[in-house]
Amino acid sequence: MNIFDRYYKKYDAWYDRNKFIYLPELKVLNNFIPQGGRGLEIGVGIGRFAAPLNIIIGIDPSNNMIEIARRRGVNV
């Protein structure tokens, strides 16, 4: 089991505890995402960036993280 499969819940919870870091980063990234196109996030993880940035396709090696990303609407 890889480290991301083992600690996926803690990884996801980090974003809730640290919104003061996560939300500004999300805002900056939004400026670099082409609008109206299709995108693929490599290393989509839990979908914390893909879902709000409307990136609907992702890949990741962690099965546990993939399940969370799917619940957020990402096709992984």
C-alpha positions as CSV (number, residue, x, y, z in Angstrom):
1,M,0.0,0.0,0.0
2,N,1.4,3.4,-1.0
3,I,1.6,6.3,1.4
4,F,-1.3,8.1,-0.2
5,D,-3.6,5.1,0.1
6,R,-2.6,4.8,3.8
7,Y,-3.1,8.5,4.7
8,Y,-5.8,9.7,2.3
9,K,-8.2,10.7,5.0
10,K,-5.6,12.9,6.7
11,Y,-4.5,14.3,3.4
12,D,-8.1,15.3,2.6
13,A,-8.7,16.8,6.0
14,W,-5.6,19.0,5.7
15,Y,-7.4,21.1,3.1
16,D,-10.3,21.7,5.5
17,R,-7.9,22.7,8.3
18,N,-5.8,24.9,6.0
19,K,-8.3,26.8,3.9
20,F,-6.2,30.0,4.3
21,I,-3.6,28.2,2.1
22,Y,-5.8,26.1,-0.1
23,L,-8.4,28.7,-1.3
24,P,-5.8,31.3,-2.5
25,E,-3.9,28.6,-4.3
26,L,-7.1,27.5,-6.0
27,K,-7.8,31.1,-7.0
28,V,-4.3,31.5,-8.5
29,L,-4.5,28.2,-10.4
30,N,-7.9,29.2,-11.9
31,N,-6.1,32.0,-13.8
32,F,-4.0,29.4,-15.6
33,I,-6.8,26.9,-16.6
34,P,-8.1,27.5,-20.1
35,Q,-11.8,28.0,-20.0
36,G,-14.2,26.1,-22.2
37,G,-11.9,23.3,-23.0
38,R,-11.2,19.8,-21.7
39,G,-8.4,19.0,-19.3
40,L,-6.7,16.1,-17.6
41,E,-5.1,16.3,-14.2
42,I,-2.3,13.9,-13.7
43,G,-2.0,13.1,-10.0
44,V,-5.6,14.2,-9.4
45,G,-5.6,12.7,-5.9
46,I,-8.7,13.6,-4.0
47,G,-10.0,16.0,-6.6
48,R,-9.6,19.1,-4.4
49,F,-8.3,21.1,-7.4
50,A,-9.9,19.3,-10.3
51,A,-13.5,19.5,-9.1
52,P,-13.6,23.3,-8.4
53,L,-11.6,24.1,-11.5
54,N,-13.9,22.0,-13.7
55,I,-11.3,19.5,-14.7
56,I,-13.4,16.5,-15.2
57,I,-10.8,13.8,-16.0
58,G,-7.9,12.7,-13.8
59,I,-5.5,9.9,-13.1
60,D,-3.9,8.9,-9.9
61,P,-2.1,5.7,-8.5
62,S,-4.0,5.8,-5.2
63,N,-7.2,3.9,-5.3
64,N,-8.5,5.5,-2.0
65,M,-7.9,9.0,-3.3
66,I,-9.6,8.1,-6.6
67,E,-12.8,7.2,-4.8
68,I,-12.9,10.6,-3.1
69,A,-12.2,12.3,-6.4
70,R,-15.1,10.4,-8.0
71,R,-17.4,11.5,-5.3
72,R,-16.4,15.1,-6.2
73,G,-17.5,14.5,-9.8
74,V,-14.1,13.7,-11.4
75,N,-13.9,10.9,-13.9
76,V,-10.8,9.0,-12.9
